[in-house]
Amino acid sequence: MPPSIQRHRRLALAAGAGALAALLAAIQPAFAQPAVNWPTKPVKLVVPYAAGGPADVVAREVAQALAADIRQPVLIENLGGAMGVPALSVVARAEPDGHTLLLAAFGNVVLQPMLSKNGGADLLARLRPVGTVSTSPHVLVVSAKLPVKTVQELVDYARANPGKVSFASAGTGGTAHLGMEMFKALSKTEVLHVPYKGSSAAVNDLVSGQVSAMFSSLPSLQGVADKGYVRVVGATAASTSAATRPLPLLSAALPGFDYTTWYAMYAPLGTPTPLVERMNAALRKVLQNPALAAKIEPAGIELHTGSPDEVQAWTRRDTEKWGRIIRDAKVSID
């Protein structure tokens, strides 16, 4: 056989072998990566708040829907107090097998590490996000005894009566307190912060007129608002929920005013990426269930399906936003 023909045959065989190798490489991952076998036993979902609060309500509804989908019980463990550090600690030290997870509020992962040296920053470094769960605005509520009915009227009243408008909160450094600091900065008013050791006493004094106003989640104040004891004058951010969508935005009177609270799910840092992807897929599926939305969204809470990267993006965004407020107002809980 002439050398030229041999050379062309070798080139053809090499090209064919290359094409076959490329084809095998393309289909190999489908066979090389078997489906992740999760869960193989009940899943524990740790919540850094006491039972009955907004975080607990979201956690229990999501856990119930998730359990039905993954066909394993999802058990809630409430570990409130101590800035959520005990809850973060349990999950950070758990086996990274997807059977111990954390449902944290943005306050646990954004605010507390900036407000306190004991806020759990070291524990957050030992967690990895699984996905977003929900987001919701706060509402600004004023006592019915205060002669204001809108955000602009509250701003005007505070400017005309410096130091006489007071905002209640469930404690220093919480979202309600920092929301007041944002209001104070953007409205250029002198208002008084009155911290309580919980929301019940704060609401009681708001109803009686001992304090003027308060930022809060809507469900916490819906009952007294319905009775006319307080007025809901605005929302801190736009919302698609029927409960909060009709409310005026604070940004209409105070340009730049905008914040939401949110929840996300986390796993121990060593959890393998394929397992995180499997859990994120399961979480996305249940969050897109209209039946779950029907239970959650009347409280002004919007379910939000998002990736681990989106959790990180939310964290960076709010760290920048609230870090500026905390520094300017010199807020600390140490």
C-alpha positions, 0 to 999 in steps of 0.5 A, a space after each residue: 500500500 502506498 505511503 500516502 494511502 497509509 497516512 490518510 488511513 491513520 489520520 481517518 482512524 485517529 479522527 474517528 477515535 477522537 470523535 468516539 472519545 468525545 462522545 464517551 466523555 459527554 455521556 460518561 458523567 450521567 453514568 459516573 455520578 449516581 443519584 444522591 441517596 438522601 434522605 435515609 432517615 428523619 431530617 432535623 431542622 434547627 430553628 434559632 427561635 422559640 416556638 410560635 414566632 414567625 420563623 417557627 411558623 415558616 419552618 413548620 409549614 416548610 418542614 411539613 411540605 418537605 417531609 411529604 415530598 422526601 418521604 421522611 419526617 422533618 423534625 423541628 428543634 427550637 433553640 432560641 436565645 443567645 443570639 441564635 448561637 446555640 442553634 448555629 453551633 448544633 448544625 455547624 458541628 453536625 455530620 455533613 450528611 444532610 440530616 441536620 439543617 438550619 433555618 436561619 433568619 437574616 438577623 442570625 447571619 447578617 446582623 448578629 455577627 456585626 453587632 457582637 463579638 459573640 454573634 456567631 461569625 465563627 460558626 457561620 464560617 462552618 455552614 454552607 447555604 442550601 437555598 433561600 426560603 422566604 422574604 417579607 417586608 416589615 410594616 411601620 405601625 403607629 399608635 392610634 392615639 398618635 395624630 398621624 395617619 401616613 408616613 409623611 405625617 409621622 415624619 412631619 410630626 417628629 420634626 415638629 416635636 423633636 424627641 417626643 416620638 418613640 419607637 418600640 422594639 423587642 430589643 437593641 440590635 434587632 431589625 425593628 431597632 435598626 429599622 428605626 435607625 434607618 428611619 431616623 437617618 433618612 427623615 433627619 428626625 430625633 426619635 427615641 428608641 425604647 427597647 423591650 425584652 420581647 414583643 408582647 410588652 412593646 405591643 401593649 405599650 404601643 396600644 396604650 400610647 406609651 410609645 408612638 410607633 414600631 416596625 414589625 412583621 405584619 402578623 405580630 400586629 394584625 390583631 390589634 390593627 384590625 381592632 383599630 388600636 394601631 394604624 399600619 401606615 406603610 411597608 418597608 419594601 414592595 411585596 407581591 403578597 396580598 397582605 402587604 402589596 396594597 400598603 404605601 411604601 416608606 420610600 415614597 416619603 423617604 427615598 432610599 428606605 428599603 429593607 426586607 427580612 428573609 430566611 434561608 436554609 443551611 447545612 454543615 460546611 463539609 456537606 458535599 456539593 451533589 448533596 447540597 444540589 439534591 437538597 436545593 432541588 427538593 426545597 425548590 419543589 416544595 416552595 413552588 407548591 401553591 398549597 404551601 404558598 396559600 398557607 404562608 403568604 396571607 401573613 405577608 411572607 413570600 416564598 422564594 426559590 433561590 440557589 446557594 449563590 443567591 443566599 450569599 448575594 443576599 448576605 453581601 447586600 444586607 451586610 453592606 446596607 446594615 453595616 453602614 446603619 450600625 456604624 453610623 448609629 454606633 449600635 452594639 450589643 456587647 
